[in-house]
């Protein structure tokens, strides 16, 4: 099931919320767990077993690791951490990477291994990473084991973040699993967040995604330079608003039920370096690799050579995490290279040149999206050629202008929506209307609460209601509503 | 305290929108058919263990509640209005043209160019074969461009799609001299008149009349003047197929019948060798959504028109629905007129031509139907 559907918004969600809030506190995790299983099984009626298996494995491993750790038998504890990692990575490897490896082996003359052609269980890359983090956290002493298997199951299967993240590290929600408090304020903030997320996905991402689909479907030599850039811009906005929209929905839904997930996106396209971009893009993945790969490998503390090696390892893995094919691997390496170069060569230069650094970042990220968008390297190269005027289709044609006019309003909205300015402007306007002091608002922002005056309440509610109602209209007539993370 | 008020308002909004919509959609009665979308809507799926494990039950259920969501047509309208507000130049494959014209956009991606090349070949062979058999000038081909290639002034800037003109040029160039009846110039000449519907993909009776003038010229018949034709409005409530793609009423169309001085007074029409009509029209359709089927009772494999005409010979029109308001104009010129639609017609056309003593043949398609038709193999049967 996906959030952005009539099914989720007008059947699943209201029913689950109703049951959840009617139920006494003790059984809320049970309800959440069962609801999450139904949510998952709706689209993956068979693969839900794999998720349950992964849950069971780490539940027992967690307990064992803790037991031996208490006894001081660190070697045995470590053994179980390794065992957990082997099982999880084998699951992930088997379903996600086997065909990729076979496909490449088959390139060797004489080798002909049949492909498995298994469908990838949705969300497997997200939940295996979460379960691994759990066992490792216990070993490190960052978390205590969860004795209640239902609560642990609820953590792994938690439907808000199950299929598209954010990746919730166990230690960030351990306490909330048992002692969370659902409040009216949290519920309200969660609602606003969820509805905004729906709008991002349905109104912004799906709409501009159509443009990308149209342009990327064109044949070789039929894409002039300007159209190629228009296309990749469309893709860049599609993936950002789709992904961050999902994160907003997840964070919002979590909040409605008393969970506080960490932020996953922070206006990545305003970045002034690739380093900054990756601090603002898919933050939960970055921090996962940081705490469970980069730092255990020694991070930056064991000399330059090792640090470069560590960065390289992390970015190879980041690339291949996004999908089992060469373009994703290359995409990871591509960013790894820029991160290393920035770190040792030109980060300071970028800091001093404001406009240049924005352009530089966007161009690199945009070219990166061309790598990311096609899993066929031949098409990647064709598209890059088109972007840099090597496809012989000229600079622009009538169709280019037509599409540009047709999507001009949308593009302006997208550009604005990917910066923090509209939010700031809205705050300013509301301040003026209500005659409030800036300091009050900043304090309110920091506390995570929103301005509560009548005017601002009405304006905010009206805005979100309009967004949500129009999103519903788009879902009723859903000719185009893709799920982009089936490869993750 | 202020925050509390804010939270309460948000929660009320949430209850209204999410729980309210859910409740209404659950009690809203199901519909089987959507006239606007011209399709059967999904109905409640049957539950079985097998369906459950294959995931079919779930996907069918999702289709079902989405199709049966309350006020479906109004939601689609809201979507169209949003797209208009965003200044999209085309919505759902429809150009938002000037003067309330909704014009279908056809893209190369809709066309199977291999099939088109074959169709062209079949048509050429067909024309050569029957020109030999029936005599010079007895076989004519008329490919009519759709509105997007004629009403150029009404299109948004830079709009271009599948090159119908290029295709028509190519087909005409490979036909023997004198076979093609090129109606493009005469239609363009009258592009500021009401020759295409604003909400439907067909040409109007007026458009067909101009094409008939070109046909008469090609056949050496006397060309009727516009003043000689009597146009009678039969409906001004027509919302056609292009409207249905948007579900938003920007304008309505009026439909006309045309009679010429030589139009016979007694006409009998038989469709599919079974149902008989006095005259060419089926009034029942005028009170329905699909009003265009008023002409010749819509699409049939075979339509036979007999009359007390003073014309000679038997005309066979191999056609799509563009012919439905063209055929009435030809009745004065022939004893009998047959219309054959290859999408539904099973008899070999060679046999038909012999058996029914066909003397003249007109192949009449709109350019897009011809380019996308997969039944053209029937030309050679």
Interface residues (C-beta under 8 A of the other chain):
Chain A: X5 X6 X7 X9 X10 X11 X13 X14 X42 X43 X44 X45 X46 X184 X185 X187 X188 X189 X191 X192 X203 X207 X217 X398 X399 X401 X402 X405 X406 X407 X408 X409 X410 X449 X450 X451 X452 X453 X457 X461 X464 X465 X468 X469 X470 X472 X473 X474 X475 X476 X477 X478 X479
Chain B: X1 X2 X3 X4 X5 X6 X7 X8 X9 X10 X11 X13 X14 X17 X18 X19 X21 X22 X25 X52 X53 X54 X55 X58 X61 X62 X65 X66 X69 X72 X75 X76 X78 X79 X82 X86 X87 X88 X89 X90 X92 X109 X156 X157 X158 X159 X160
